Amino acid sequence: MAPAYLAPEMVFGPTAHVRRLVAQLPTVGNRPLPSPEMLADTAPDEVRLEAWHLEGYATPVERVLPALAALSDDGLGADVRIGGDLRFWRKVAQFVLELTVKQHVVPGVEREDTRIRARWSPVLVPETERLNALARNMPPACRAITAKAEDAADPRALIVDFVQESIDRYIRSLLQGVQPPPGNTVWDRWTAALSSHDPTLRGAVREIQELEESVIEWQAPIHAAMPPFRTAFELSSPESEEGEWTLRFGFQAPDDPDLFVPAAEVWKAAAARATFYDRRIDHPQEKLLADLGRAARVFPPLMLGLRAARPEETELGAQEAWEFLRQATPALEDSGFGVIVPPWWSRGAGRIGVRLTVRPIGAPARTGTGTLLPSETAAGLDTQVAYDWQLALGNQPLTRQEYHHLSHAPAPLVMVRGEWVELTRQQLDGTVKYWERRPGGKRIPLADAMRLALTGGGVEQGLPVTSVVGQGWLADMLGGQGQPRIPELPTPQGFVGELRPYQVRGFSWLAFLAGQGLGACLADDMGLGKTIQFIALMLHNKRLRARRRPVLLICPTSVVGNWRREVQKFAPEALIYAHHGPDRLEGEA
């Protein structure tokens, strides 16, 4: 059972309403893909973004905020998985509540056309790094609510908008019931509007304008606490492995990371005071030199670039570049510096992994598919299958020459097929040790092969499995690329009635797994026909077997009568014996 604070009436409240939205969702064929947590990898070239109309509950953010922040991964029950986007917004909701508890909020005013509103605002100056980290790690699904993919909101702007709106609404909800001041000055009305559902300030234009100017002046020291620039480093990758990595120095706006001022521009500016992008900074050259010296203690290779009187950049080797990306970047950011990395590193360097090819033991390695095993000779989950493994970039196996190149690379950053990839010696050695030196040779249980095909996975200190390809009857089970191909079966002879399309798929799925010696759990909702899908499976199996065998069905005593009636209705030729009640058989079989 879900906790009480997640009950619909607690979260949505009486003001919630259904709202139609347009979302850009990954699509294959004519249907959107489910959440990544519920699906194995799909070939990237098969997926496209398309607009889909959705319905959802719209509810005031102040109602959902506490429940969202308190949500745990298992807070909705063991049968509900929390998606990455919901986990992300949970972090943002916790961020909002932390700002409130730490009193990093200030009252202010906001102009909207000709109207002035009282508004609570967050003080984000001390939390700039955390805000930027959230923006970098926002799942794409969080930006999917848009009619056009190119119009998707900027991650940082979306978070700031959510935080600002949440802070204002949440504090107002906390102040409900607080008596406003008795006076009627513009300051009294402003104070009252800060705790009211209606934030609009009313009064003479001049007095409201004076209030606005006074509040802005009062808040100026708070906003001035944010420096206009911080010293930052921008790493550029070469076009080939023979090229040098360039680490440029400069200034970056903490609240707008896209604003970067190269060091060359800093040295051209006045030494005492300079203005970049309408932002004024005092003693920019002195600040840059002092900060570079401080950063060199975190990343010593910077010292080479500081030999110049006016340092602008330094060259790095591949090993130094990897150390900068993997080790120095977090330390520099924690020290207040900005770091701009190549786009491919932010996306995740080219994914080197393991491609497994599995086949029945004794079958020669080959390509193509086989036929499904008949259920009389089906394999069980503990059946051993043979495998071969290759390093792969995504789903594409690497050649021997590429493997040799990777294994002899002097640094963890290597270019393969025009892409920079990360591969450490520890990862490669761990992978070879695991797949080449397994006890019992190159064999794994069928259960492990299926798990790796459906969910991926890795080994300790090794590379993850990125694809599993089946041969022989395993090709039908795994669909050649890890996706089972399940043929839809006709309604079995002797079944009286009509199966709905989803029931045909469910019955076919049960038959497919049974044909492989595997069990299944049909988890359709109540009322969707699990009983008749099993009856169809029973009749299907009856026609497959030359020798008829009885079927043992175990169910709660409360539904024994229902099962009897359903079998008599949909499979009237079947003989039924209910081993239940005082007249049941007793003694040894």
N, C-alpha and C positions, 0 to 999 in steps of 0.2 A: 504494500500500500504506500502511496506517495505521502510525504509529510503534509501536515495540515496547511502549512504556509504555501503549498503548491496547489491546493484545491482551486478549481477554476473560479469559484465565487470569491476566493480570497485574492487571487491575482488580477483577474480581469475586472471585477466589480460591475456595478450596474451601468456604468458609462461606456463599457466596451461595445464595439460594434464591428460587424463584418466589413472588411474593406477589400476591394479588388486591386491587385497590383500587377505590374509587368516586371518580370525578372529575366535576366540573361542566364540561361542554364546550359551546361554541357549536354549536348544532344548526340545520340547515335541513332541513325534511322529516323523513325518518326516518334521517338519518345525521349524524354529527358533521362539522364543517368541518375541513379540514386546517389546518396552521399558517398564520398570515397571510402568512409569507414565500413560501408556495407557492400563494397564491390571490389573485385580484383582489378588490377590495372587494365586499361583498355588502350589499344594502339592509338597514339596521339593523332595519326592521320585520319582516324575514323571519327574523331570527336570534333564538333563545331558548336559555337555558341548560337543559340536561337532564343527569341523572345517567347516567353510563356506567360499566360494569364494565371494568376494564383489568387486564392482567397485566404485571408487570415484575420485574426482579431486585432483591432487597433485599440489600445488601452493607454491611459495616461502613464507616462514614464514613472511618475512618483509612486504609482501603485506596484509596478513590476520590479522596481529597482532593488528593494531589500530581498525579495525572493530570488532574483537573478544572482545577486552577490552571494547568497547563502547556498546556492545550488551546488551539490556535489556530483561527482561522476555517476554515482549510483543513486542519486536523490530521487529519480523517477521510477525506481524499481529495477530489478535485475534484467527484465525483458526489454528495457528501453536504453538505447545507446545515445550518448550525448555527442552531437556533431562538433567539428572543430570550430564552426562559426559561433555556436552557442557558448562553447568554452571561452572563446575570445571575448565575447560581450560580457561574460561573467567577470573576466579580469578587468574590463573597463568599468563595470558597475562597482567592483571592489575599489577601484581607483577613485571613483566619485565619492564613495562613502568615506574613504581615508582622507580625502581633501576636506570633507565636512568635519570629521572628527578632529583633524589637526587645525581647524579654523583657517584653512587657506582659502577663504572666501571673503569677498568685500561687497557691500551694497553700492549700487551705482545707478546710472540712468542709461537708457538706450533710446536713440532717435530712430523712429520708423516712419518715413515720409514726414508728415507734419505733426506726428504724434510723439509724445515723450512717455516712456514707460519706466517705472521703477524696476530694477533688476538686480538679482544676486549673480555675481560672477566669480569664477575660480581664479585663484592666483597661481598661475602655472610656471612662474619663474623658477622655483626650486625643483620643479618636476620635468624640466625640459628634456633631459635625457630619457626619462621613463616614457614620456609621451612619444618621443622619436622611436624608441624601441618598440612600443606598441604599434606604431604606424608601419614599421618595417615588417612586423610579423602578422599583419592583418590577413586572414584567409581571403582569397578572392570572392568566396560566397558572400562575405559581408558587404560587398559592393555590387551585388548582382541586381538589386532593385533599381532598374533603369530601363527605359524603352530602347536605348541604343547602347551598345557596348562601349563605343567611343566616348559616351557621356558619363561613364562611371565616375563617381566622386573620388577625389584625392584621399588616400587613406588618412593622412594627418588631419585634413580639413573635416573629414567625416567624424573622427574621434573628438576633435575639439568642439564641433557642433553638438554632438551627443553629450559631452561633459558639461558644456555651458547650459544647455537646456535642462539637463538632469539636475544640476546644482540649483538652478533657479526654482524649478518646480518642487524639488524635494524639500528645500528649506522653507518654502511657502507652506508645504503640507505640515511641517513640524511646528510652524507658528500659528496654525489654525487655533482659534480660541483665545489668542493673546489680545488683550484689549488695546486698541490704538490710543495714541495720546489724545487728550481732550481738546487741545487747541485746534486752530484752523489755519495756521500759517502754512506756507508752501512746504516748509520742512516737516511739519506735522503730517501733511497730506502725503508727502513722500514716504515717511516712516510707516504710515498706515498702508500705503500701496505695496510696501515690501512684504506684507503678510496677508494681502488680499488676493482673492481669485482674479480680480480685475486690477492689473498693474498700471492702468492708464493714469497719468497725472493730469489733473484739470485745474485750470486757473488762468490768470492773465498771462499773455504771451511773455511780457517782460519779466515777471517774477519767475516763471518757469525757466526762461533763458538764463537768468542769474543763478538759479539753482544748478542748472546743468554746468555752467562755467565753474561754479564753486566745487562741485563734486569732481569734475575732471582735474582741477588744480589740486584737490585733496588727494586724489589717487596717483598723481604724477610721480611721487617718490617710489611708490610701489612698482609701477611699470618701469621706472628708470633703473630699478635694480637689475634688470636684464641687460647684460652687455650687448652692444650693437653687433659685435663680432667676437668670434673665438678663433684661435689658431687651428688650422685644419690641414689634413694631408689627403691628397688625391692620388691614388695608384692607378696607373695605366698599364695594360698588358700589351706586349709586343704582338705583331702579326705572325711571327714565326718563333720557333724555339731558339734560334740564333740571336734574336734581338734582346735588348735590355729592357728591364722593367723600369718605368719612370715614376718616381715619387715626387710629386709637386707640393710646394708649400704655399700657404696663403691664409686668407681669412674666410670664415663661413658664418652666415647669420644663424644663431642658435634656433630661432623660431621659424626659419625658412631655409632648410639645408640646400636648396637649389641655388641660393645666392653665394657664389664663391668668387673671391677676389684673389687672383694669382699674386704671388710675392713680387713679381716684376712690376705690377701696378703699385704695390705698396712702396717700393723703392723710388718710384717716380713721384710719389705724393710728397707733400710738405711734411717735414719731420715732426713739427709740433702738433698739427691737427689736420686731419684729412676727412673727406666725405666720399663715401662709396654707396651707391644705390640710395641716396638721400639719407644715409646714416652717418653720423659724425663719430669719429673715434680720435681720442687724444693719444699723442705719441705712438703712432702705429708701428714705426720702424723699431723703436725700443721694445715694444711689446712683442713683436714678432721674434726678434733675436732672443729675448729672455725665454719665451715659450719654447723655441726650438732647442735651446740648451736644456730646458727641463724635460722635453720629450726625448732627447738623446739618452737620458738616463733610463728611460723605459725601453727604447729601441736603439742600441748602440750604433748600428750601421748609419744612423743619421749623422754621426760625427764627420763622415767623409764629406757630406754636403755642406757642413758648417765651416769648412776651410776657406770658402770664398768670403770676401768682405761683405757681399750682399747675396746671401744664399737664396736660390730660387727653387732648386730641385736637386735630387740625387738619383743615381742609377743603382739598381739592385739586380743581383742574380736571381735565378729561379728559386734557389733554396732560401735566400733572404726574403724574397717576395712571399713565399709560403709562410715563413715565420712571422712576417708582418701581418698577413691575413689571419692566420690561425691563432697566433699568440699575442702579438703586440696590439692589434686592433681593440680587443676588449679592454686591455689595460689602459690604452690611450683614452678611450671613451670614458672609462671610469675616472680618469684624471681630468676630465673636462675638455678634452680635445675633440674636434670633429674628424671623422674619417669617411672618405668617399672611395668605395671599392668598385671594381669593374662590374658591370651589370650581370655577367654570367656567374660571378661569385654570389651575388645577392639572390639570384634564382636558384642557386645550388649548382656547383660545378658539374660538368657533364657526368652523368651517373654511370660509373663503372660498376658492374655487378657480375653475377654468375648466371649463365644460361645453362640449365640442366636439360639433357635429353634422356628420357626414361623409356625403357622397353622391357617386355617380359624376359625373364631369365632364360637363356638358351636361344632367344631369337637374335638373328644377325642385325647389326645396326643398319637402318635404312630410313628412307623418308616415305611419306604417304601414310594413309590410315588403314586400319584393319577393320575387322568386324567385331561387334560386341560379343563378349563371352555369353554363351547360353547360361541360364541361371543354374543348370545342373553342375556346371564346372566353374562357377563364378569364383573370383578371387575374394579373399577377405582383407580386412584392413591390415592384418599382420603379414600379408603376403609380401615376400621380398621381390623387388624389381631392380633391374640393373640400370646404371646411369653412366653417362659421360658428361663432363662439364667443360665449359669454355668461359673465358672472360668475354664480356659483352658490353657494348656501349648502348644503353637502353635495352632494346630487344635484339640488336644486331650483333652477332658474334664477331670477335676480333680475329684477324688472320694470325698465322704464326709469326709473321714479321712484326705485326703490331704488338703481339704479346712479348716478343723478344725486346722490342723497343721499350715497352713499359717496364719490364723486369730489369733492364739495365739503365734506366733513367737515373741521372745523378741527383735529382730533386723530386719531391712529391708532386710538383706541378708539371704536367706533360701535355703536349699537344697531340691529339689523336683525331684524324679526319677533320682537321680545321677547328676543333674545339679544345679548349683547355679543360683538363680533367685533373682531379686530385686522387692520388694513389700513393699511400705510404708503404715503405718496405714492410712494416709490421702487418698491414692489411694483406699484402700479397702473400707473405710467408704464412700468415694464419689461414688464408684461404687454401693454399696448396696443402698445408698440413691436414686440414679438415677433410678435403675432398679426395686427396690422393692417398692418404694413409689411414683410412678408416678400418677398424677391426672387421675382418670378414670380407675385405675387398670393396669394390665399387657397387655396393648394394644398399638400398634403404627400404624401409617398410612402405607399402602402398599408402598408408595413412600419412606419412611424412611427405611423400610426393604430392598428394592431394592438398595438404595444408600449404606447402610451398607454392603450389600452382594458384591457389585461391587467395592467399594473403601475403605471399612473399615471406621474407624473413632473412636472417643472417646467422652468422656464427660469431662467437666471441673472438674479437681481434681480427675478424675477417670481413669479407665483402658480402653484401646482401644478395639474395637470389632475386633477379629481376624478371626472369621468365622460365617457364617449364614447358617443354615440348614432348608430347607423347608419341610413341611408335607402336605399331601393332594394335592390339585391342586397347592399349592405353591412349592411343590417339583419339578414339571415340569417347573415352572417359574424360580426357582432358581437352578435347577439342583442338588438338594440335598446338594451341598456344595458351593453354591453361584455362580455356573457357569451355565447359561441357556443351556438347551438341546433343540436345534431347529431342528425338523425333516424337511428334504427336501421334498417338495411337488412335485407331478407330474405336468406336463404342463396342465393347465385347459382345459376342453372341450370348443371348440369354438375358441381357440387361433390358428391363422394361422401363422406358423413360428416356429423357433427353438430358445429356450432360451440357452444362453451360461451358463456354470457351475456357474460362479459368479453371473449371473442374476437369476438363480434358487435359489441360496443362498439368494440373496437380496429380491426376491419376497417372499420366505419362511419366511424370517425374518420379513417382513412387515405383513404377515398373522399371524405370531406368536404373535406379539405385539398387533395387532388388536383384536385377540382372547382373549387377557387379558384386553381389554378396554383401551389400551395405545396408544398414538400417536407416530409417528416416523418421523425422518428426514433422508431421503435417500440422502447421500452426495457423491455419486459417481461423478467422474470427468465428465466434458462435453464430450459427445459422447459415453459414456459407456452404454447407454440404460436405463436411469431412466424412460423414458416414457413407454417403453414396459413392464417394471417390474410392473408399476402401472396398466397397462391394464390387465396384467396377474392376479394381485390381484383383480381387479374389476370382472373379469370373475370367479375367484375362489369364491369370496363372493356371487356372483349371484347363483352359484350352491348350496351353503350352505343354503340359505334361501328358505323356502317353499313359502313365499310370496315375489314376486319381488318388489324391491324398486328402485327408480331412484338414480343415483349417481351425486352429485354436485361437479364439478371440477372448481376450481377458479384458473385462470392463467393470466399472463400479456396479454394485448390485442395484443401484437406483435406476440404471439405464438398461438393464437386461431386457425388460419388456420392450423398450423402444427399439433396441437392436433387432429383436425378433420381428417386430412389425415392419421395420425398414427392409430387412432381408426378404420377407414374404412379399413386400410390395414391389421391390426393384429386381429381385432375383427369385421369382416364384418357383423355379425348378430346383432350387437348392434345398437340401435336407438340413433341418436345424435341430440341434439338441441343446437345450439349456441345462447345464450342470449347476443347478441352483435350486434352493428350496428343500422342503422336507422329503421330497420324492427323488432327490438326486441319488445316483449310484454311490455305493460305499464299498469299502474293502480294497484289497489289492487289485491292481489292474491285471 
